[in-house]
């Protein structure tokens, strides 16, 4: 798996455990392995796992705290043939300091969608201070 970026990046910011919660929500039990991306960028943290049924789970964290600092990257999962679609879950709050409480219970939410995935991968834009999880089913 690799990411090919269209930008250069500065120092990373801290990110929370939201990504682990998001990964556990979609992946379920029985993840059989994990491998970090072969290429990495200062603000992107990428991890992929393959579940026992063959699906690939790809988690991308854009750690930038700067509003407007979305990162567009080419995502290529090497050695995997999917069915052409991906389930997508994303947490992308308006600010890296955003949180939910009684006064604002929906400041941070998770969006769910699907997207098409070509045989050579796909291009995606990762908003600042976001966690994005893809589930790519096998062919």
C-alpha positions in Angstrom: 0.0 0.0 0.0 1.3 3.5 -0.7 0.2 7.1 -0.8 1.3 9.4 -3.5 0.8 13.0 -2.3 0.4 16.2 -4.2 1.7 18.4 -1.4 4.5 18.7 1.1 3.8 18.9 4.8 5.0 20.4 8.1 5.1 19.2 11.7 2.4 16.8 12.8 -0.1 17.6 15.6 -1.3 15.2 18.2 -4.4 13.1 17.4 -6.7 11.3 19.8 -8.0 7.8 20.1 -11.0 8.4 17.8 -9.2 6.5 15.0 -9.0 3.4 17.1 -12.6 3.6 18.1 -13.6 4.1 14.4 -11.4 1.1 13.3 -12.9 -1.1 16.0 -16.5 -0.1 15.0 -16.1 -1.1 11.4 -13.5 -3.8 11.5 -15.0 -6.0 14.2 -13.1 -8.9 15.8 -10.6 -11.0 14.1 -8.2 -8.6 12.3 -5.4 -10.9 11.2 -2.5 -8.5 10.6 -1.5 -4.8 10.2 1.1 -3.0 8.1 2.0 0.7 8.0 2.1 2.5 4.7 5.4 2.2 2.9 5.4 5.9 2.2 4.4 8.4 4.9 3.9 12.1 5.1 4.3 14.2 8.2 0.6 14.9 8.6 -0.8 11.7 7.3 -0.8 8.5 9.4 -1.9 5.5 7.4 -2.5 1.9 8.6 -4.0 -1.1 6.8 -5.3 -4.4 8.1 -6.8 -7.4 6.4 -9.7 -9.2 8.1 -10.1 -13.0 8.1 -12.7 -12.8 5.3 -10.2 -11.0 3.1 -11.5 -7.4 3.4 -8.9 -4.6 3.7 -9.5 -1.9 6.3 -7.5 1.3 5.6 -7.4 4.0 8.2 -6.0 7.5 7.3 -5.5 10.2 9.9 -4.8 13.8 8.8 -3.2 15.2 12.0 -3.0 18.8 10.8 -4.6 21.2 13.2 -4.8 23.9 10.6 -8.3 24.7 9.1 -8.2 24.4 5.3 -5.2 22.0 5.3 -6.9 19.2 3.5 -4.5 16.7 1.9 -5.2 15.0 -1.5 -3.4 11.7 -2.0 -3.4 8.7 -4.3 -4.3 5.6 -2.4 -3.0 2.3 -3.8 -3.5 -1.0 -2.0 -0.9 -3.4 -3.5 -1.6 -7.1 -3.8 -5.4 -6.7 -3.3 -8.3 -7.0 -5.8 -11.5 -5.5 -4.5 -15.0 -5.6 -5.7 -14.9 -1.9 -7.0 -16.5 -0.3 -4.0 -15.5 0.9 -0.5 -17.5 1.6 2.6 -16.3 4.9 4.1 -16.6 6.2 7.7 -15.2 9.6 8.5 -14.9 11.9 11.5 -13.9 15.4 10.5 -14.9 18.0 13.0 -14.7 21.7 12.2 -11.9 22.2 14.7 -9.3 19.9 16.3 -10.5 21.2 19.7 -14.1 20.2 18.9 -15.9 17.8 21.3 -19.4 16.7 22.2 -21.1 17.8 25.4 -24.7 18.5 26.6 -24.7 22.0 25.0 -23.4 20.7 21.6 -24.0 17.0 21.4 -23.3 16.8 17.7 -20.2 18.9 17.3 -18.2 15.8 16.3 -20.1 13.1 14.3 -19.3 10.2 12.0 -20.4 10.3 8.4 -21.0 7.1 6.4 -20.8 6.7 2.6 -19.7 4.5 -0.2 -17.3 5.2 -3.0 -16.1 3.5 -6.2 -12.5 2.2 -6.2 -10.7 1.5 -9.4 -8.2 -1.3 -10.1 -5.3 1.1 -9.6 -6.6 2.6 -6.4 -8.3 6.0 -5.9 -7.6 9.6 -5.2 -9.0 11.0 -1.9 -8.9 14.3 0.0 -8.5 14.0 3.7 -9.8 17.0 5.7 -7.6 18.5 8.4 -7.9 16.9 11.9 -9.9 13.9 10.4 -10.0 10.2 10.7 -11.1 8.2 7.6 -11.7 4.5 7.5 -12.2 2.5 4.3 -13.5 -1.1 4.2 -12.6 -2.6 0.8 -14.4 -6.0 0.3 -12.5 -8.6 -1.7 -13.6 -9.5 -5.3 
